[in-house]
Amino acid sequence: MSISSLWDWFSTEIRYVLFFAMAILMIVCIVKRAWIMLVVSIIGLAFIGIFIINPDTILSLAEWLGNKLNLGG
């Protein structure tokens, strides 16, 4: 078993956990009628999900931020 196949398996499992957590959290927020918490939870889990589904996004985000802040000369 190579590292890449292990990473693929881990990434798939984390996606399932993320979607399950999102569904449970949405149900709880809807039952409690906590609409602001629902919106914030969806945005937060979507932000985390971006990096789980496509980890290369972290690199492009870091490069973009470095260019905007003029880091590294």
PDB file of N, H, CA, C and O in Angstrom:
ATOM      1  N   MET A   1       0.853  -1.175   0.000  1.00  0.00           N
ATOM      2  CA  MET A   1       0.000   0.000   0.000  1.00  0.00           C
ATOM      3  C   MET A   1       0.898   1.237   0.000  1.00  0.00           C
ATOM      4  O   MET A   1       1.733   1.411   0.888  1.00  0.00           O
ATOM      5  N   SER A   2       0.719   2.075  -0.988  1.00  0.00           N
ATOM      6  H   SER A   2       0.041   1.934  -1.710  1.00  0.00           H
ATOM      7  CA  SER A   2       1.548   3.271  -1.094  1.00  0.00           C
ATOM      8  C   SER A   2       0.912   4.433  -0.332  1.00  0.00           C
ATOM      9  O   SER A   2      -0.233   4.370   0.116  1.00  0.00           O
ATOM     10  N   ILE A   3       1.697   5.477  -0.210  1.00  0.00           N
ATOM     11  H   ILE A   3       2.627   5.528  -0.574  1.00  0.00           H
ATOM     12  CA  ILE A   3       1.219   6.671   0.500  1.00  0.00           C
ATOM     13  C   ILE A   3       0.060   7.322  -0.260  1.00  0.00           C
ATOM     14  O   ILE A   3      -0.892   7.797   0.358  1.00  0.00           O
ATOM     15  N   SER A   4       0.132   7.347  -1.585  1.00  0.00           N
ATOM     16  H   SER A   4       0.906   6.961  -2.088  1.00  0.00           H
ATOM     17  CA  SER A   4      -0.935   8.017  -2.341  1.00  0.00           C
ATOM     18  C   SER A   4      -2.263   7.266  -2.216  1.00  0.00           C
ATOM     19  O   SER A   4      -3.319   7.890  -2.118  1.00  0.00           O
ATOM     20  N   SER A   5      -2.216   5.944  -2.218  1.00  0.00           N
ATOM     21  H   SER A   5      -1.358   5.437  -2.297  1.00  0.00           H
ATOM     22  CA  SER A   5      -3.474   5.206  -2.047  1.00  0.00           C
ATOM     23  C   SER A   5      -4.016   5.371  -0.629  1.00  0.00           C
ATOM     24  O   SER A   5      -5.229   5.413  -0.419  1.00  0.00           O
ATOM     25  N   LEU A   6      -3.108   5.464   0.337  1.00  0.00           N
ATOM     26  H   LEU A   6      -2.123   5.430   0.167  1.00  0.00           H
ATOM     27  CA  LEU A   6      -3.531   5.717   1.717  1.00  0.00           C
ATOM     28  C   LEU A   6      -4.167   7.103   1.832  1.00  0.00           C
ATOM     29  O   LEU A   6      -5.186   7.270   2.502  1.00  0.00           O
ATOM     30  N   TRP A   7      -3.560   8.095   1.174  1.00  0.00           N
ATOM     31  H   TRP A   7      -2.732   7.959   0.630  1.00  0.00           H
ATOM     32  CA  TRP A   7      -4.111   9.452   1.191  1.00  0.00           C
ATOM     33  C   TRP A   7      -5.484   9.486   0.518  1.00  0.00           C
ATOM     34  O   TRP A   7      -6.400  10.142   1.013  1.00  0.00           O
ATOM     35  N   ASP A   8      -5.631   8.783  -0.606  1.00  0.00           N
ATOM     36  H   ASP A   8      -4.886   8.250  -1.009  1.00  0.00           H
ATOM     37  CA  ASP A   8      -6.925   8.748  -1.295  1.00  0.00           C
ATOM     38  C   ASP A   8      -8.009   8.146  -0.404  1.00  0.00           C
ATOM     39  O   ASP A   8      -9.127   8.657  -0.341  1.00  0.00           O
ATOM     40  N   TRP A   9      -7.672   7.068   0.277  1.00  0.00           N
ATOM     41  H   TRP A   9      -6.763   6.652   0.226  1.00  0.00           H
ATOM     42  CA  TRP A   9      -8.629   6.435   1.187  1.00  0.00           C
ATOM     43  C   TRP A   9      -8.991   7.385   2.325  1.00  0.00           C
ATOM     44  O   TRP A   9     -10.165   7.552   2.653  1.00  0.00           O
ATOM     45  N   PHE A  10      -7.967   8.012   2.930  1.00  0.00           N
ATOM     46  H   PHE A  10      -7.013   7.876   2.664  1.00  0.00           H
ATOM     47  CA  PHE A  10      -8.183   8.935   4.045  1.00  0.00           C
ATOM     48  C   PHE A  10      -9.029  10.121   3.604  1.00  0.00           C
ATOM     49  O   PHE A  10      -9.933  10.545   4.325  1.00  0.00           O
ATOM     50  N   SER A  11      -8.742  10.651   2.434  1.00  0.00           N
ATOM     51  H   SER A  11      -8.008  10.306   1.848  1.00  0.00           H
ATOM     52  CA  SER A  11      -9.489  11.794   1.913  1.00  0.00           C
ATOM     53  C   SER A  11     -10.957  11.435   1.690  1.00  0.00           C
ATOM     54  O   SER A  11     -11.845  12.232   1.994  1.00  0.00           O
ATOM     55  N   THR A  12     -11.208  10.259   1.170  1.00  0.00           N
ATOM     56  H   THR A  12     -10.486   9.612   0.924  1.00  0.00           H
ATOM     57  CA  THR A  12     -12.589   9.819   0.955  1.00  0.00           C
ATOM     58  C   THR A  12     -13.331   9.667   2.275  1.00  0.00           C
ATOM     59  O   THR A  12     -14.483  10.083   2.397  1.00  0.00           O
ATOM     60  N   GLU A  13     -12.673   9.073   3.258  1.00  0.00           N
ATOM     61  H   GLU A  13     -11.737   8.735   3.158  1.00  0.00           H
ATOM     62  CA  GLU A  13     -13.308   8.888   4.564  1.00  0.00           C
ATOM     63  C   GLU A  13     -13.599  10.228   5.239  1.00  0.00           C
ATOM     64  O   GLU A  13     -14.655  10.400   5.848  1.00  0.00           O
ATOM     65  N   ILE A  14     -12.676  11.166   5.136  1.00  0.00           N
ATOM     66  H   ILE A  14     -11.818  11.026   4.642  1.00  0.00           H
ATOM     67  CA  ILE A  14     -12.886  12.489   5.733  1.00  0.00           C
ATOM     68  C   ILE A  14     -14.050  13.200   5.049  1.00  0.00           C
ATOM     69  O   ILE A  14     -14.816  13.903   5.707  1.00  0.00           O
ATOM     70  N   ARG A  15     -14.187  13.024   3.746  1.00  0.00           N
ATOM     71  H   ARG A  15     -13.564  12.452   3.212  1.00  0.00           H
ATOM     72  CA  ARG A  15     -15.340  13.613   3.046  1.00  0.00           C
ATOM     73  C   ARG A  15     -16.653  13.080   3.607  1.00  0.00           C
ATOM     74  O   ARG A  15     -17.588  13.843   3.849  1.00  0.00           O
ATOM     75  N   TYR A  16     -16.718  11.773   3.810  1.00  0.00           N
ATOM     76  H   TYR A  16     -15.958  11.153   3.613  1.00  0.00           H
ATOM     77  CA  TYR A  16     -17.938  11.186   4.371  1.00  0.00           C
ATOM     78  C   TYR A  16     -18.227  11.740   5.761  1.00  0.00           C
ATOM     79  O   TYR A  16     -19.374  12.053   6.082  1.00  0.00           O
ATOM     80  N   VAL A  17     -17.198  11.859   6.579  1.00  0.00           N
ATOM     81  H   VAL A  17     -16.267  11.605   6.319  1.00  0.00           H
ATOM     82  CA  VAL A  17     -17.370  12.400   7.933  1.00  0.00           C
ATOM     83  C   VAL A  17     -17.829  13.850   7.861  1.00  0.00           C
ATOM     84  O   VAL A  17     -18.711  14.261   8.615  1.00  0.00           O
ATOM     85  N   LEU A  18     -17.235  14.624   6.961  1.00  0.00           N
ATOM     86  H   LEU A  18     -16.518  14.290   6.349  1.00  0.00           H
ATOM     87  CA  LEU A  18     -17.607  16.033   6.813  1.00  0.00           C
ATOM     88  C   LEU A  18     -19.066  16.174   6.379  1.00  0.00           C
ATOM     89  O   LEU A  18     -19.799  16.990   6.938  1.00  0.00           O
ATOM     90  N   PHE A  19     -19.488  15.397   5.402  1.00  0.00           N
ATOM     91  H   PHE A  19     -18.892  14.734   4.948  1.00  0.00           H
ATOM     92  CA  PHE A  19     -20.869  15.481   4.934  1.00  0.00           C
ATOM     93  C   PHE A  19     -21.852  15.009   6.001  1.00  0.00           C
ATOM     94  O   PHE A  19     -22.932  15.581   6.152  1.00  0.00           O
ATOM     95  N   PHE A  20     -21.478  13.970   6.736  1.00  0.00           N
ATOM     96  H   PHE A  20     -20.601  13.506   6.613  1.00  0.00           H
ATOM     97  CA  PHE A  20     -22.326  13.483   7.820  1.00  0.00           C
ATOM     98  C   PHE A  20     -22.448  14.543   8.915  1.00  0.00           C
ATOM     99  O   PHE A  20     -23.544  14.800   9.412  1.00  0.00           O
ATOM    100  N   ALA A  21     -21.325  15.158   9.291  1.00  0.00           N
ATOM    101  H   ALA A  21     -20.434  14.950   8.887  1.00  0.00           H
ATOM    102  CA  ALA A  21     -21.347  16.209  10.315  1.00  0.00           C
ATOM    103  C   ALA A  21     -22.168  17.401   9.842  1.00  0.00           C
ATOM    104  O   ALA A  21     -22.908  18.001  10.622  1.00  0.00           O
ATOM    105  N   MET A  22     -22.038  17.742   8.566  1.00  0.00           N
ATOM    106  H   MET A  22     -21.437  17.255   7.933  1.00  0.00           H
ATOM    107  CA  MET A  22     -22.799  18.862   8.033  1.00  0.00           C
ATOM    108  C   MET A  22     -24.297  18.570   8.083  1.00  0.00           C
ATOM    109  O   MET A  22     -25.085  19.445   8.440  1.00  0.00           O
ATOM    110  N   ALA A  23     -24.693  17.358   7.730  1.00  0.00           N
ATOM    111  H   ALA A  23     -24.052  16.647   7.440  1.00  0.00           H
ATOM    112  CA  ALA A  23     -26.110  16.993   7.759  1.00  0.00           C
ATOM    113  C   ALA A  23     -26.656  17.032   9.180  1.00  0.00           C
ATOM    114  O   ALA A  23     -27.735  17.579   9.411  1.00  0.00           O
ATOM    115  N   ILE A  24     -25.932  16.463  10.130  1.00  0.00           N
ATOM    116  H   ILE A  24     -25.056  16.018   9.942  1.00  0.00           H
ATOM    117  CA  ILE A  24     -26.373  16.464  11.531  1.00  0.00           C
ATOM    118  C   ILE A  24     -26.469  17.889  12.058  1.00  0.00           C
ATOM    119  O   ILE A  24     -27.448  18.251  12.711  1.00  0.00           O
ATOM    120  N   LEU A  25     -25.451  18.697  11.771  1.00  0.00           N
ATOM    121  H   LEU A  25     -24.656  18.403  11.240  1.00  0.00           H
ATOM    122  CA  LEU A  25     -25.449  20.081  12.251  1.00  0.00           C
ATOM    123  C   LEU A  25     -26.593  20.881  11.638  1.00  0.00           C
ATOM    124  O   LEU A  25     -27.212  21.699  12.318  1.00  0.00           O
ATOM    125  N   MET A  26     -26.874  20.652  10.367  1.00  0.00           N
ATOM    126  H   MET A  26     -26.371  19.987   9.815  1.00  0.00           H
ATOM    127  CA  MET A  26     -27.983  21.354   9.733  1.00  0.00           C
ATOM    128  C   MET A  26     -29.316  20.954  10.352  1.00  0.00           C
ATOM    129  O   MET A  26     -30.174  21.807  10.581  1.00  0.00           O
ATOM    130  N   ILE A  27     -29.495  19.671  10.623  1.00  0.00           N
ATOM    131  H   ILE A  27     -28.798  18.978  10.437  1.00  0.00           H
ATOM    132  CA  ILE A  27     -30.743  19.213  11.244  1.00  0.00           C
ATOM    133  C   ILE A  27     -30.916  19.832  12.623  1.00  0.00           C
ATOM    134  O   ILE A  27     -32.005  20.289  12.970  1.00  0.00           O
ATOM    135  N   VAL A  28     -29.845  19.847  13.410  1.00  0.00           N
ATOM    136  H   VAL A  28     -28.961  19.475  13.129  1.00  0.00           H
ATOM    137  CA  VAL A  28     -29.914  20.427  14.757  1.00  0.00           C
ATOM    138  C   VAL A  28     -30.239  21.914  14.681  1.00  0.00           C
ATOM    139  O   VAL A  28     -31.072  22.408  15.443  1.00  0.00           O
ATOM    140  N   CYS A  29     -29.592  22.625  13.773  1.00  0.00           N
ATOM    141  H   CYS A  29     -28.916  22.224  13.154  1.00  0.00           H
ATOM    142  CA  CYS A  29     -29.841  24.066  13.651  1.00  0.00           C
ATOM    143  C   CYS A  29     -31.262  24.358  13.178  1.00  0.00           C
ATOM    144  O   CYS A  29     -31.883  25.319  13.633  1.00  0.00           O
ATOM    145  N   ILE A  30     -31.774  23.544  12.279  1.00  0.00           N
ATOM    146  H   ILE A  30     -31.270  22.764  11.909  1.00  0.00           H
ATOM    147  CA  ILE A  30     -33.135  23.758  11.788  1.00  0.00           C
ATOM    148  C   ILE A  30     -34.154  23.476  12.885  1.00  0.00           C
ATOM    149  O   ILE A  30     -35.127  24.215  13.035  1.00  0.00           O
ATOM    150  N   VAL A  31     -33.937  22.412  13.652  1.00  0.00           N
ATOM    151  H   VAL A  31     -33.147  21.811  13.531  1.00  0.00           H
ATOM    152  CA  VAL A  31     -34.864  22.086  14.741  1.00  0.00           C
ATOM    153  C   VAL A  31     -34.856  23.192  15.794  1.00  0.00           C
ATOM    154  O   VAL A  31     -35.908  23.559  16.319  1.00  0.00           O
ATOM    155  N   LYS A  32     -33.672  23.723  16.103  1.00  0.00           N
ATOM    156  H   LYS A  32     -32.818  23.424  15.677  1.00  0.00           H
ATOM    157  CA  LYS A  32     -33.567  24.784  17.104  1.00  0.00           C
ATOM    158  C   LYS A  32     -33.940  26.155  16.536  1.00  0.00           C
ATOM    159  O   LYS A  32     -34.066  27.127  17.280  1.00  0.00           O
ATOM    160  N   ARG A  33     -34.113  26.224  15.229  1.00  0.00           N
ATOM    161  H   ARG A  33     -34.010  25.434  14.624  1.00  0.00           H
ATOM    162  CA  ARG A  33     -34.367  27.481  14.527  1.00  0.00           C
ATOM    163  C   ARG A  33     -33.249  28.491  14.759  1.00  0.00           C
ATOM    164  O   ARG A  33     -33.490  29.685  14.938  1.00  0.00           O
ATOM    165  N   ALA A  34     -32.035  27.987  14.751  1.00  0.00           N
ATOM    166  H   ALA A  34     -31.839  27.017  14.606  1.00  0.00           H
ATOM    167  CA  ALA A  34     -30.843  28.818  14.905  1.00  0.00           C
ATOM    168  C   ALA A  34     -30.298  29.109  13.504  1.00  0.00           C
ATOM    169  O   ALA A  34     -29.345  28.476  13.049  1.00  0.00           O
ATOM    170  N   TRP A  35     -30.913  30.064  12.841  1.00  0.00           N
ATOM    171  H   TRP A  35     -31.687  30.578  13.210  1.00  0.00           H
ATOM    172  CA  TRP A  35     -30.612  30.310  11.435  1.00  0.00           C
ATOM    173  C   TRP A  35     -29.214  30.875  11.235  1.00  0.00           C
ATOM    174  O   TRP A  35     -28.531  30.506  10.279  1.00  0.00           O
ATOM    175  N   ILE A  36     -28.781  31.760  12.118  1.00  0.00           N
ATOM    176  H   ILE A  36     -29.335  32.059  12.895  1.00  0.00           H
ATOM    177  CA  ILE A  36     -27.440  32.338  11.982  1.00  0.00           C
ATOM    178  C   ILE A  36     -26.382  31.259  12.182  1.00  0.00           C
ATOM    179  O   ILE A  36     -25.397  31.206  11.445  1.00  0.00           O
ATOM    180  N   MET A  37     -26.584  30.398  13.178  1.00  0.00           N
ATOM    181  H   MET A  37     -27.384  30.441  13.777  1.00  0.00           H
ATOM    182  CA  MET A  37     -25.642  29.305  13.403  1.00  0.00           C
ATOM    183  C   MET A  37     -25.636  28.351  12.212  1.00  0.00           C
ATOM    184  O   MET A  37     -24.589  27.800  11.871  1.00  0.00           O
ATOM    185  N   LEU A  38     -26.771  28.152  11.583  1.00  0.00           N
ATOM    186  H   LEU A  38     -27.622  28.600  11.860  1.00  0.00           H
ATOM    187  CA  LEU A  38     -26.858  27.298  10.405  1.00  0.00           C
ATOM    188  C   LEU A  38     -26.015  27.867   9.267  1.00  0.00           C
ATOM    189  O   LEU A  38     -25.243  27.142   8.639  1.00  0.00           O
ATOM    190  N   VAL A  39     -26.161  29.146   9.005  1.00  0.00           N
ATOM    191  H   VAL A  39     -26.788  29.735   9.515  1.00  0.00           H
ATOM    192  CA  VAL A  39     -25.409  29.782   7.918  1.00  0.00           C
ATOM    193  C   VAL A  39     -23.911  29.763   8.209  1.00  0.00           C
ATOM    194  O   VAL A  39     -23.112  29.444   7.329  1.00  0.00           O
ATOM    195  N   VAL A  40     -23.529  30.102   9.436  1.00  0.00           N
ATOM    196  H   VAL A  40     -24.178  30.361  10.151  1.00  0.00           H
ATOM    197  CA  VAL A  40     -22.113  30.110   9.802  1.00  0.00           C
ATOM    198  C   VAL A  40     -21.530  28.701   9.735  1.00  0.00           C
ATOM    199  O   VAL A  40     -20.390  28.525   9.304  1.00  0.00           O
ATOM    200  N   SER A  41     -22.281  27.719  10.146  1.00  0.00           N
ATOM    201  H   SER A  41     -23.207  27.862  10.497  1.00  0.00           H
ATOM    202  CA  SER A  41     -21.813  26.329  10.092  1.00  0.00           C
ATOM    203  C   SER A  41     -21.618  25.865   8.655  1.00  0.00           C
ATOM    204  O   SER A  41     -20.628  25.203   8.344  1.00  0.00           O
ATOM    205  N   ILE A  42     -22.545  26.204   7.793  1.00  0.00           N
ATOM    206  H   ILE A  42     -23.349  26.742   8.046  1.00  0.00           H
ATOM    207  CA  ILE A  42     -22.416  25.819   6.385  1.00  0.00           C
ATOM    208  C   ILE A  42     -21.196  26.478   5.764  1.00  0.00           C
ATOM    209  O   ILE A  42     -20.442  25.827   5.042  1.00  0.00           O
ATOM    210  N   ILE A  43     -20.994  27.764   6.036  1.00  0.00           N
ATOM    211  H   ILE A  43     -21.607  28.293   6.623  1.00  0.00           H
ATOM    212  CA  ILE A  43     -19.833  28.467   5.486  1.00  0.00           C
ATOM    213  C   ILE A  43     -18.538  27.876   6.033  1.00  0.00           C
ATOM    214  O   ILE A  43     -17.589  27.657   5.281  1.00  0.00           O
ATOM    215  N   GLY A  44     -18.494  27.618   7.332  1.00  0.00           N
ATOM    216  H   GLY A  44     -19.265  27.796   7.943  1.00  0.00           H
ATOM    217  CA  GLY A  44     -17.287  27.062   7.940  1.00  0.00           C
ATOM    218  C   GLY A  44     -16.958  25.673   7.436  1.00  0.00           C
ATOM    219  O   GLY A  44     -15.806  25.390   7.110  1.00  0.00           O
ATOM    220  N   LEU A  45     -17.948  24.805   7.367  1.00  0.00           N
ATOM    221  H   LEU A  45     -18.885  25.035   7.632  1.00  0.00           H
ATOM    222  CA  LEU A  45     -17.700  23.451   6.876  1.00  0.00           C
ATOM    223  C   LEU A  45     -17.394  23.446   5.383  1.00  0.00           C
ATOM    224  O   LEU A  45     -16.626  22.604   4.919  1.00  0.00           O
ATOM    225  N   ALA A  46     -17.974  24.360   4.630  1.00  0.00           N
ATOM    226  H   ALA A  46     -18.599  25.044   5.007  1.00  0.00           H
ATOM    227  CA  ALA A  46     -17.639  24.462   3.206  1.00  0.00           C
ATOM    228  C   ALA A  46     -16.193  24.906   3.030  1.00  0.00           C
ATOM    229  O   ALA A  46     -15.493  24.415   2.144  1.00  0.00           O
ATOM    230  N   PHE A  47     -15.744  25.838   3.873  1.00  0.00           N
ATOM    231  H   PHE A  47     -16.312  26.237   4.592  1.00  0.00           H
ATOM    232  CA  PHE A  47     -14.355  26.310   3.817  1.00  0.00           C
ATOM    233  C   PHE A  47     -13.396  25.164   4.121  1.00  0.00           C
ATOM    234  O   PHE A  47     -12.384  25.000   3.439  1.00  0.00           O
ATOM    235  N   ILE A  48     -13.709  24.378   5.136  1.00  0.00           N
ATOM    236  H   ILE A  48     -14.531  24.512   5.690  1.00  0.00           H
ATOM    237  CA  ILE A  48     -12.880  23.219   5.474  1.00  0.00           C
ATOM    238  C   ILE A  48     -12.953  22.180   4.359  1.00  0.00           C
ATOM    239  O   ILE A  48     -11.943  21.572   4.005  1.00  0.00           O
ATOM    240  N   GLY A  49     -14.131  21.981   3.813  1.00  0.00           N
ATOM    241  H   GLY A  49     -14.951  22.475   4.100  1.00  0.00           H
ATOM    242  CA  GLY A  49     -14.323  21.002   2.751  1.00  0.00           C
ATOM    243  C   GLY A  49     -13.540  21.311   1.491  1.00  0.00           C
ATOM    244  O   GLY A  49     -13.103  20.396   0.794  1.00  0.00           O
ATOM    245  N   ILE A  50     -13.356  22.583   1.191  1.00  0.00           N
ATOM    246  H   ILE A  50     -13.711  23.327   1.757  1.00  0.00           H
ATOM    247  CA  ILE A  50     -12.570  22.962   0.020  1.00  0.00           C
ATOM    248  C   ILE A  50     -11.170  22.385   0.120  1.00  0.00           C
ATOM    249  O   ILE A  50     -10.639  21.862  -0.860  1.00  0.00           O
ATOM    250  N   PHE A  51     -10.574  22.476   1.293  1.00  0.00           N
ATOM    251  H   PHE A  51     -11.006  22.901   2.088  1.00  0.00           H
ATOM    252  CA  PHE A  51      -9.203  22.004   1.458  1.00  0.00           C
ATOM    253  C   PHE A  51      -9.119  20.488   1.548  1.00  0.00           C
ATOM    254  O   PHE A  51      -8.072  19.917   1.243  1.00  0.00           O
ATOM    255  N   ILE A  52     -10.180  19.829   1.954  1.00  0.00           N
ATOM    256  H   ILE A  52     -11.031  20.293   2.201  1.00  0.00           H
ATOM    257  CA  ILE A  52     -10.175  18.362   1.995  1.00  0.00           C
ATOM    258  C   ILE A  52     -10.374  17.794   0.592  1.00  0.00           C
ATOM    259  O   ILE A  52      -9.696  16.842   0.206  1.00  0.00           O
ATOM    260  N   ILE A  53     -11.289  18.366  -0.162  1.00  0.00           N
ATOM    261  H   ILE A  53     -11.840  19.139   0.151  1.00  0.00           H
ATOM    262  CA  ILE A  53     -11.579  17.854  -1.496  1.00  0.00           C
ATOM    263  C   ILE A  53     -10.463  18.194  -2.476  1.00  0.00           C
ATOM    264  O   ILE A  53     -10.109  17.366  -3.315  1.00  0.00           O
ATOM    265  N   ASN A  54      -9.906  19.397  -2.384  1.00  0.00           N
ATOM    266  H   ASN A  54     -10.195  20.070  -1.703  1.00  0.00           H
ATOM    267  CA  ASN A  54      -8.833  19.811  -3.285  1.00  0.00           C
ATOM    268  C   ASN A  54      -7.707  20.441  -2.469  1.00  0.00           C
ATOM    269  O   ASN A  54      -7.700  21.659  -2.290  1.00  0.00           O
ATOM    270  N   PRO A  55      -6.750  19.646  -1.966  1.00  0.00           N
ATOM    271  CA  PRO A  55      -5.695  20.181  -1.105  1.00  0.00           C
ATOM    272  C   PRO A  55      -4.760  21.161  -1.810  1.00  0.00           C
ATOM    273  O   PRO A  55      -4.082  21.945  -1.145  1.00  0.00           O
ATOM    274  N   ASP A  56      -4.711  21.133  -3.137  1.00  0.00           N
ATOM    275  H   ASP A  56      -5.261  20.497  -3.677  1.00  0.00           H
ATOM    276  CA  ASP A  56      -3.845  22.066  -3.860  1.00  0.00           C
ATOM    277  C   ASP A  56      -4.343  23.500  -3.739  1.00  0.00           C
ATOM    278  O   ASP A  56      -3.605  24.438  -4.041  1.00  0.00           O
ATOM    279  N   THR A  57      -5.560  23.677  -3.310  1.00  0.00           N
ATOM    280  H   THR A  57      -6.160  22.915  -3.065  1.00  0.00           H
ATOM    281  CA  THR A  57      -6.116  25.014  -3.115  1.00  0.00           C
ATOM    282  C   THR A  57      -5.340  25.781  -2.056  1.00  0.00           C
ATOM    283  O   THR A  57      -5.231  27.005  -2.132  1.00  0.00           O
ATOM    284  N   ILE A  58      -4.803  25.076  -1.073  1.00  0.00           N
ATOM    285  H   ILE A  58      -4.892  24.082  -1.012  1.00  0.00           H
ATOM    286  CA  ILE A  58      -4.027  25.732  -0.021  1.00  0.00           C
ATOM    287  C   ILE A  58      -2.814  26.425  -0.625  1.00  0.00           C
ATOM    288  O   ILE A  58      -2.493  27.553  -0.252  1.00  0.00           O
ATOM    289  N   LEU A  59      -2.133  25.753  -1.560  1.00  0.00           N
ATOM    290  H   LEU A  59      -2.394  24.837  -1.863  1.00  0.00           H
ATOM    291  CA  LEU A  59      -0.951  26.341  -2.185  1.00  0.00           C
ATOM    292  C   LEU A  59      -1.309  27.574  -3.004  1.00  0.00           C
ATOM    293  O   LEU A  59      -0.638  28.601  -2.908  1.00  0.00           O
ATOM    294  N   SER A  60      -2.359  27.478  -3.807  1.00  0.00           N
ATOM    295  H   SER A  60      -2.905  26.644  -3.885  1.00  0.00           H
ATOM    296  CA  SER A  60      -2.740  28.635  -4.619  1.00  0.00           C
ATOM    297  C   SER A  60      -3.222  29.787  -3.747  1.00  0.00           C
ATOM    298  O   SER A  60      -2.976  30.949  -4.071  1.00  0.00           O
ATOM    299  N   LEU A  61      -3.903  29.483  -2.647  1.00  0.00           N
ATOM    300  H   LEU A  61      -4.102  28.539  -2.383  1.00  0.00           H
ATOM    301  CA  LEU A  61      -4.341  30.528  -1.727  1.00  0.00           C
ATOM    302  C   LEU A  61      -3.145  31.192  -1.058  1.00  0.00           C
ATOM    303  O   LEU A  61      -3.121  32.413  -0.899  1.00  0.00           O
ATOM    304  N   ALA A  62      -2.152  30.397  -0.665  1.00  0.00           N
ATOM    305  H   ALA A  62      -2.172  29.406  -0.794  1.00  0.00           H
ATOM    306  CA  ALA A  62      -0.953  30.951  -0.036  1.00  0.00           C
ATOM    307  C   ALA A  62      -0.168  31.817  -1.021  1.00  0.00           C
ATOM    308  O   ALA A  62       0.333  32.876  -0.644  1.00  0.00           O
ATOM    309  N   GLU A  63      -0.057  31.383  -2.270  1.00  0.00           N
ATOM    310  H   GLU A  63      -0.464  30.522  -2.575  1.00  0.00           H
ATOM    311  CA  GLU A  63       0.636  32.186  -3.278  1.00  0.00           C
ATOM    312  C   GLU A  63      -0.106  33.490  -3.538  1.00  0.00           C
ATOM    313  O   GLU A  63       0.516  34.547  -3.642  1.00  0.00           O
ATOM    314  N   TRP A  64      -1.424  33.425  -3.643  1.00  0.00           N
ATOM    315  H   TRP A  64      -1.929  32.566  -3.559  1.00  0.00           H
ATOM    316  CA  TRP A  64      -2.218  34.628  -3.882  1.00  0.00           C
ATOM    317  C   TRP A  64      -2.060  35.612  -2.731  1.00  0.00           C
ATOM    318  O   TRP A  64      -1.870  36.809  -2.950  1.00  0.00           O
ATOM    319  N   LEU A  65      -2.140  35.097  -1.492  1.00  0.00           N
ATOM    320  H   LEU A  65      -2.294  34.125  -1.315  1.00  0.00           H
ATOM    321  CA  LEU A  65      -2.008  35.961  -0.325  1.00  0.00           C
ATOM    322  C   LEU A  65      -0.605  36.549  -0.240  1.00  0.00           C
ATOM    323  O   LEU A  65      -0.443  37.716   0.115  1.00  0.00           O
ATOM    324  N   GLY A  66       0.410  35.750  -0.563  1.00  0.00           N
ATOM    325  H   GLY A  66       0.279  34.801  -0.852  1.00  0.00           H
ATOM    326  CA  GLY A  66       1.786  36.245  -0.564  1.00  0.00           C
ATOM    327  C   GLY A  66       1.986  37.351  -1.582  1.00  0.00           C
ATOM    328  O   GLY A  66       2.691  38.322  -1.307  1.00  0.00           O
ATOM    329  N   ASN A  67       1.379  37.222  -2.750  1.00  0.00           N
ATOM    330  H   ASN A  67       0.806  36.433  -2.974  1.00  0.00           H
ATOM    331  CA  ASN A  67       1.477  38.275  -3.763  1.00  0.00           C
ATOM    332  C   ASN A  67       0.750  39.538  -3.319  1.00  0.00           C
ATOM    333  O   ASN A  67       1.237  40.646  -3.546  1.00  0.00           O
ATOM    334  N   LYS A  68      -0.408  39.379  -2.690  1.00  0.00           N
ATOM    335  H   LYS A  68      -0.804  38.479  -2.505  1.00  0.00           H
ATOM    336  CA  LYS A  68      -1.167  40.552  -2.240  1.00  0.00           C
ATOM    337  C   LYS A  68      -0.455  41.292  -1.112  1.00  0.00           C
ATOM    338  O   LYS A  68      -0.500  42.520  -1.045  1.00  0.00           O
ATOM    339  N   LEU A  69       0.199  40.548  -0.229  1.00  0.00           N
ATOM    340  H   LEU A  69       0.236  39.550  -0.283  1.00  0.00           H
ATOM    341  CA  LEU A  69       0.894  41.168   0.896  1.00  0.00           C
ATOM    342  C   LEU A  69       2.337  41.508   0.565  1.00  0.00           C
ATOM    343  O   LEU A  69       3.060  42.045   1.404  1.00  0.00           O
ATOM    344  N   ASN A  70       2.763  41.192  -0.667  1.00  0.00           N
ATOM    345  H   ASN A  70       2.176  40.756  -1.349  1.00  0.00           H
ATOM    346  CA  ASN A  70       4.114  41.466  -1.142  1.00  0.00           C
ATOM    347  C   ASN A  70       5.158  40.812  -0.239  1.00  0.00           C
ATOM    348  O   ASN A  70       6.138  41.446   0.152  1.00  0.00           O
ATOM    349  N   LEU A  71       4.938  39.550   0.083  1.00  0.00           N
ATOM    350  H   LEU A  71       4.142  39.035  -0.235  1.00  0.00           H
ATOM    351  CA  LEU A  71       5.882  38.800   0.901  1.00  0.00           C
ATOM    352  C   LEU A  71       6.940  38.173   0.009  1.00  0.00           C
ATOM    353  O   LEU A  71       6.642  37.760  -1.112  1.00  0.00           O
ATOM    354  N   GLY A  72       8.144  38.099   0.486  1.00  0.00           N
ATOM    355  H   GLY A  72       8.386  38.434   1.396  1.00  0.00           H
ATOM    356  CA  GLY A  72       9.216  37.456  -0.261  1.00  0.00           C
ATOM    357  C   GLY A  72       9.869  38.352  -1.286  1.00  0.00           C
ATOM    358  O   GLY A  72      10.486  37.865  -2.234  1.00  0.00           O
ATOM    359  N   GLY A  73       9.746  39.632  -1.112  1.00  0.00           N
ATOM    360  H   GLY A  73       9.245  40.027  -0.342  1.00  0.00           H
ATOM    361  CA  GLY A  73      10.482  40.549  -1.979  1.00  0.00           C
ATOM    362  C   GLY A  73       9.668  41.052  -3.066  1.00  0.00           C
ATOM    363  O   GLY A  73      10.148  41.838  -3.884  1.00  0.00           O
TER     364      GLY A  73
END
